[in-house]
Amino acid sequence: MGYSKISVYLACPRCFKDLNFEDQQIVCSNRHVFPIIEGVPHLLIDVQDKGAVQTAELYGRLWKKNNYSVMGTAPSTWHFDKIQEVLPHPVIHGHVGVEIGCGSGYDTYLLAKKYPNVTFLSFDISEGVFTAKMLTQGFPNVFLFRASALNIPIKTKSCDFVYSYGVLHHLPDPYRGFKESVRILKPGSPFSLYLYEKHESSFWKAKAIQVVSWLRKLTSSFSPKTLEILAMVFSPFVVVFFSWPAQILRRFHCTQRIAQRIPFNFGTGLFSVRGDLYDRFGAPYEYRFSRGDLMGWYQSVQCEDPFFGKMKDSAGWVTSARTSSKGVC
């Protein structure tokens, strides 16, 4: 894939020195060595946090299960399309951008196809990068690597945009991940995020979150295989008692607001929420944010033009801002 072409953007996650590609490994000027495994640079460091390790294992298994490249098909739309419908400005900006948490690579694939003149630096902490590699092989504008959002191996102020869907709220330290996202952007560049909401204004959603948080103390210790089984078993019950009633209420103008407040209102088929249940009950870390929380983030690094919106079929924030045009972030 010619990773040497993007070495100008990459930096050692340990010391931020330049990286050089040598045979099947990567070496920085301070002689920190990183392997290249199955064609994917591994730039992970200090992943000793038990929760982070568990997160990588949990989602690695999920992305392998949802492997469109193996099945010979690829989705026609994915998360990016839904976010772009909400945002008032283009997510893709300039010539080089970063996707934080590429998962199995669905967004990576669609973005590379839609924007052939844009270089995408996409990474994930899990083995989902191998699935993404299979899906995006043949795209000369995609460069995948394995890394953590807490130690992004990209040079400061070197990229034109950042895009991330549902990643920062699963980090041990979401704010640190946010600051890393801002650090790698050029002055005046946009970042676009999807993050879980606290739902402080919705009584039923707030109560549901309390119940889920209590259950997560138990379920987050389960093995990924056990979680898969439980998600499959309980998905029909969630759809019947939450999703379908919400769909019925959504048909009437006077009850649409009630429908939006019902947990899992986006489910369709009986097993359509099994992935969400697997995610919701299995992830070791799950943080939620109010608008005020995120505004505090933006103000702390002097970001400009903050935006907050919602997707029709997902409960969470679609939010964006720009790094300071003065370059002080």
N, C-alpha and C positions, 0 to 999 in steps of 0.2 A: 504493500500500500504506500510505500515511499514516505515513511514517517520522518525521514531526514528533512523533508520539505517543510515540516511544521516545527522543527527544532527551534526556530526563532521565537516561537510562542511558549514553549515548554520550559519549566524550571524544576530543579530538584526540590521535592517536597520537604527535604530536610534542611537545606541551606539556601535554596533559591538561586543556586549557581546554574550556569548553562549545562544542558544535557547533550551528550554525544551518543549516537547509535553505533555500537560496535558489535558486529556479528549478531549473536542472539542475546545481547544484553545492552543496557543503557548505563552510561557512566557519566557522572558530573565532574566538574573540574576539581572538586574536593575528594574525588574517588569514591563517592557513594555509588554502589552498584545495584541495578534493578534488572530483573529478568524480563525476557519477552517470551510469553507462554502461548503457544498455538497462534502466534502472530499478533498477540495483544500485549502491549507494554503493561507491566504491573508496577504501578507507582504508589502502592499502598505503604504507609509507614505507621508504626505504633498502634496497630489495631489490636490492642490488648483488652479493651473494654469488653466485658462479657456480653453486654447488650448489643454492642456494635457487631460482634462476631455472630451473634444470634440473628441479628437483622440481615446480615449478608447471607446466611444460610437459609433463612426463611424466604427471602425474595428470590434468591438464586433458584430455589426449588419451584417457586411460582412461575418465574419467567421461562424455565425449561418446559413446564407443563403447557404454557401458552405460546408455543413455538410455531408461528405461522410459516417460517421458512422451511421447516421440516414437512409441513402439510402441503407445501407447494402453492400456497396462496398468501396474500398480504391484505391487510385492511385498507379500505379506500379513504377512511377518515379515522382520526384518533383524537387524543386529548388536545393537541395543538389547535385543531380546527374549532373546538368548543371554546377555548380560551380566546382565540382571535376574534370570534363573534362578539365577545363581551368587551374587549379592549378597544379604546378609541384610536389607537395608533398601531402600526405594524409591529409584531413581535420581532420579526427579522429585520435587522438594520445593519448596513455596512457589508463587509466582506468576510469577516471571521467571527463566529459566535460559539458559545459554549452551552451544551445541554447537560445540566447537572442531574444525574440519575436517569440514564437512558433506558434502564430496565431491559426488556427484550428487544428494544430497538424499533418499535412501531413508528413512533414519532420521528426518529432518526431517519428511517427509510422514506417516509412521506416528505419530510423536509428536504432531504437530499435530492429527491426526485423533482420537487416543485421549485427548488432554488439551486440549479446546477452550478451557478457561478459563486455560490457562497460556500465557504469552508466551515464544516461543522466539527468541533472538537467535543466528542461525547464520551462520558464516562459513567461508571457505576461501581459501587463497592462490591457488588455480588458477581457471581458467575454468569449473570445475565448478559455480560459483555460478549460472551461467546455466541449466545443466541443472536445478539445484535449484529455480530460480525458476519454470521451466516446470512442474515437477512439483507445486509447492506453490501455484501461483496459485489464488486463490479462498479461501485460508486467511487470515483476518484476524489470526491470532495468530502468524504467521511473518514475521520480518524478516531478510532476507539481506543480507550485505555481503561485500566482498572485503577480506581483511586477513591479517596474519601473526600466528601464535601467539606470536611473539617481541615483538610490539608490539600488544597487544589494545586496540582503541579503545573501551574500556568503563571507566566510572568505578570507582575503588577502592571495595570493600565495598558494591557496589550490587546484586548478584544472589544468587539463592537456591540455585542449584546449577550445577555444570559437568559436562558429559558429553563424553568424547572417546574415540574408538575408533581406535587405530593411527596416531596423529599425532605425538605427542611424540618417538617414537624415530626419526622421519625429519627432525628439526630439526637445524640446525647446532649448537645449544646446547640440548639437552633440558631441562636443569635450569632454564635461564632461562625456557623455555616453561612449566615446572611452576610456577615462582614467579609468572608472570603469571596462571596459572589461579587460584592461591590469592589473589592480590591483588584480583581482582574480586569475590570472594565475601564475603558478610556473615559476621560471627562465628557459628560453630556450624553453618555450611552445608556440605553434602557435595559432594565431587567424585568422579566414577567414571571410571576409565581402563582401557584395554586397552593393554598394552605388551609388546614382545618380551622373552623370557626368555633368560638366558645358557645355561641347561641344563648347568650345571657338574656336576650329579650324573648325567647321562646320557652315557655314553661315546660311543655312536653319534651322538646328536644333536650333541654337542659337536664330534665329528670332522666331521660334515656341515657344521656352521657354519664350521669352519676352511676346508673346501674351497670353500664358497660365498663366503666372505670373500676368498679368493684369486682366484676367478673374477670377483668383482665389480669388482676393480681394472681388469679389461678391459671387462666388459659394461656397466658404468655410464657408459662413454664412448660407447656405441652410441646411434644415433638411436632415438626411440620407435618408428618404423616397423620398424626392424631387430629391436628387442626383441620387438615383437608377433609377428613371423614366427618368431623363435627360440622364444618361449614356446609358440606353436602347435605347432611341430615336436617339441619335447621333452616336452610335456605327456603324450602317450600313454606314453612310456618311463617317466616318473616314476610314473604311475598303475600301470602293469603291474608295475614292480619294487619299488615302495614302498607305494602306497596299497592295492592289492588284497591283497597278503600281510598287511598290517596288519588289513584287514577280516576275513580268514580267522582270524587269530590272536585277534581280539577276540571271536570266537564261543565260545571255550573259556575257562573261568574261570582255568585254570592259566597261560594265555598272554596274558591281557589286559594285564598290566603290560608285557610285551614289545611288544605292539602299540602302546601309548601312547608308547613310546620310539622308534618308527620315524619318520623324517622324512616329512612329507607323508602322514600316516596318515589324513587327512580326505578325500582324493580319492575320487570316485565314478566318474563317466564319464571316458572317455579324455581329454577336453579340459577337465575340471573344475578343473585346477590351473593353467591357462594364465594367469589373472589373478594368482595367487600368484607364479608364476615371473616375470612381468612386473614385479611389485612388488619381489620379492626381489632380482632381478638388475639392475634399472634404477635404483632409488632411489640418489641420490648419497650420502645419509647413512643409515646403519642402525646404531643403537645397541641394545645388549641389557643387561638389568639382572637382578641377583640380588635376592632378597628383602632382603638387607642393604643393597644400594645404595638401594633405594626407602625403606627405613626411615630411612636417613640423610637422605634428602630430607625426610621427614615430621618428623623430629626437628629439622631445621634451622629449620623455621618453626613448630614447636610444634603440629603437627596432632594431632588426637585420634582415637581409635577406628579405627586402621588395620586393614584387612582385606585378605587375599590369597586368591585362589581360582583355579580353572582351569575353562575350558570343555571339554566332552567332545571337541569336534572341532577345536580350535585350540590350538596350542602357544604359550602366552604367559600373562602375568599379567592376571587381572581383579582390580583393586585399587581401594580407595577409602579415604577418611578424611574427617574434618571439620576445617574451620578452627577454630582455637582459640576457645572460647566467651568467652575473655577479650579477644578482638579484637587479639591482638598479632602475628598472622601477617603 
